[in-house]
């Protein structure tokens, strides 16, 4: 065994472009999907099931069955399941990013970018317009991101 083999390999810094791309992808995965999941959940109408009409079934059991059936029914609907899958994928990307990027930058930037993408997602999913106050808030969020980044340089 030589002295060179005992030295662990160095991890290469991915670079600013990859960090920015990662921040945008996670923010988009979290922000864009939330309005679509909300729309699918709001439009959810529970199916009528015989177990809920049965008087011999206890109240507690009915309560838990309603929750289980609601989750099962929502996950079977592509309008809910696909955005949920993308959202959860964003959580995996986030986990990978916080292992590489600086935590004090990663968390506020990604959450801020997610807000910006949520506004875009609401427009696409529900046709909601963007009001003047929202535009002002989005500009302030971008300014806050710039300040966070500038403070770390």
C-alpha positions as CSV (number, residue, x, y, z in Angstrom):
1,X,0.0,0.0,0.0
2,X,1.5,3.3,-1.1
3,X,1.0,6.7,0.5
4,X,-0.9,7.9,-2.5
5,X,-3.6,5.2,-2.2
6,X,-4.5,6.3,1.4
7,X,-5.5,9.8,0.2
8,X,-9.2,10.0,-0.6
9,X,-10.1,11.4,-4.0
10,X,-11.2,15.1,-4.0
11,X,-14.7,16.0,-4.9
12,X,-14.9,18.5,-7.7
13,X,-17.0,21.6,-7.2
14,X,-19.9,21.4,-9.7
15,X,-19.8,25.1,-10.5
16,X,-22.2,28.0,-10.3
17,X,-24.2,27.0,-13.4
18,X,-25.1,23.6,-12.0
19,X,-26.1,25.1,-8.6
20,X,-28.3,27.6,-10.3
21,X,-29.9,24.9,-12.5
22,X,-30.4,22.7,-9.4
23,X,-32.0,25.6,-7.5
24,X,-34.3,26.3,-10.4
25,X,-35.3,22.7,-10.9
26,X,-36.1,22.1,-7.3
27,X,-38.0,25.4,-7.1
28,X,-40.0,24.5,-10.2
29,X,-40.7,21.0,-9.0
30,X,-42.0,22.3,-5.7
31,X,-43.7,25.5,-6.9
32,X,-45.2,24.5,-10.2
33,X,-46.8,21.2,-9.0
34,X,-48.5,22.6,-5.9
35,X,-51.3,24.4,-7.8
36,X,-51.9,21.3,-9.9
37,X,-52.1,19.1,-6.9
38,X,-54.5,21.6,-5.2
39,X,-56.7,21.7,-8.2
40,X,-56.9,17.9,-8.3
41,X,-57.6,17.7,-4.6
42,X,-60.3,20.4,-4.7
43,X,-62.1,18.6,-7.6
44,X,-62.0,15.3,-5.7
45,X,-65.4,13.8,-5.1
46,X,-65.3,10.7,-2.9
47,X,-66.9,7.6,-4.2
48,X,-69.9,6.1,-2.4
49,X,-68.9,2.9,-0.7
50,X,-71.1,0.4,1.1
51,X,-69.0,0.3,4.2
52,X,-69.9,3.9,5.0
53,X,-73.6,3.0,4.9
54,X,-73.2,0.0,7.1
55,X,-74.5,0.8,10.7
56,X,-72.4,-2.0,12.2
57,X,-69.1,-0.2,11.3
58,X,-67.9,2.0,14.1
59,X,-67.3,5.7,13.8
60,X,-63.5,5.5,14.3
61,X,-63.2,2.8,11.7
62,X,-65.3,4.8,9.2
63,X,-63.0,7.8,9.9
64,X,-59.8,5.9,9.1
65,X,-61.4,4.2,6.1
66,X,-62.4,7.6,4.7
67,X,-58.8,8.8,5.0
68,X,-57.4,5.6,3.4
69,X,-59.9,5.7,0.6
70,X,-59.3,9.4,-0.1
71,X,-55.5,8.9,-0.3
72,X,-55.9,5.8,-2.5
73,X,-58.4,7.5,-4.8
74,X,-56.2,10.6,-5.2
75,X,-53.1,8.6,-5.9
76,X,-55.0,6.7,-8.6
77,X,-55.8,10.0,-10.4
78,X,-53.0,11.1,-12.8
79,X,-54.0,14.7,-12.3
80,X,-52.8,14.4,-8.7
81,X,-50.3,11.5,-8.9
82,X,-48.1,13.0,-11.6
83,X,-47.6,16.4,-9.9
84,X,-47.0,14.6,-6.6
85,X,-44.3,12.4,-8.2
86,X,-42.6,15.5,-9.7
87,X,-42.9,17.3,-6.3
88,X,-41.3,14.3,-4.5
89,X,-38.5,14.1,-7.1
90,X,-37.8,17.8,-6.3
91,X,-37.4,16.8,-2.6
92,X,-34.8,14.2,-3.6
93,X,-32.9,16.8,-5.7
94,X,-33.1,19.2,-2.7
95,X,-31.6,16.5,-0.4
96,X,-28.7,16.1,-2.9
97,X,-28.2,19.8,-3.2
98,X,-28.0,20.5,0.5
99,X,-25.2,18.0,0.7
100,X,-23.1,20.1,-1.8
101,X,-24.2,23.7,-1.7
102,X,-24.1,26.1,1.3
103,X,-27.1,25.6,3.4
104,X,-27.7,29.3,4.3
105,X,-28.0,30.0,0.5
106,X,-29.7,26.8,-0.6
107,X,-32.8,26.9,1.6
108,X,-33.9,30.5,1.2
109,X,-33.1,30.6,-2.5
110,X,-35.0,27.4,-3.3
111,X,-38.0,28.4,-1.2
112,X,-38.1,31.8,-2.8
113,X,-37.8,30.3,-6.3
114,X,-40.6,27.9,-5.4
115,X,-42.8,30.9,-4.6
116,X,-42.1,32.4,-8.0
117,X,-43.0,29.1,-9.7
118,X,-46.1,28.7,-7.6
119,X,-47.4,32.0,-9.1
120,X,-46.7,30.7,-12.6
121,X,-48.3,27.4,-11.7
122,X,-51.4,29.1,-10.5
123,X,-51.7,30.9,-13.8
124,X,-51.3,27.7,-15.8
125,X,-53.5,25.5,-13.6
126,X,-56.3,27.9,-12.7
127,X,-55.9,30.8,-15.0
128,X,-55.2,33.1,-12.0
129,X,-53.9,36.5,-13.1
130,X,-50.9,38.1,-11.3
131,X,-51.9,41.2,-9.4
132,X,-49.8,44.3,-8.9
133,X,-49.0,43.4,-5.3
134,X,-47.9,40.0,-6.3
135,X,-45.5,41.4,-8.9
136,X,-44.1,43.7,-6.2
137,X,-43.6,40.8,-3.9
138,X,-41.9,38.8,-6.6
139,X,-39.5,41.6,-7.3
140,X,-38.7,41.8,-3.6
141,X,-38.1,38.1,-3.5
142,X,-35.7,38.4,-6.4
143,X,-34.0,41.3,-4.6
144,X,-33.7,39.2,-1.5
145,X,-32.2,36.3,-3.4
146,X,-29.6,38.8,-4.9
147,X,-28.8,40.1,-1.4
148,X,-28.3,36.5,-0.1
149,X,-26.0,35.6,-2.9
150,X,-24.1,38.9,-2.7
151,X,-23.5,38.5,1.0
152,X,-21.8,35.2,0.4
153,X,-19.4,36.5,-2.3
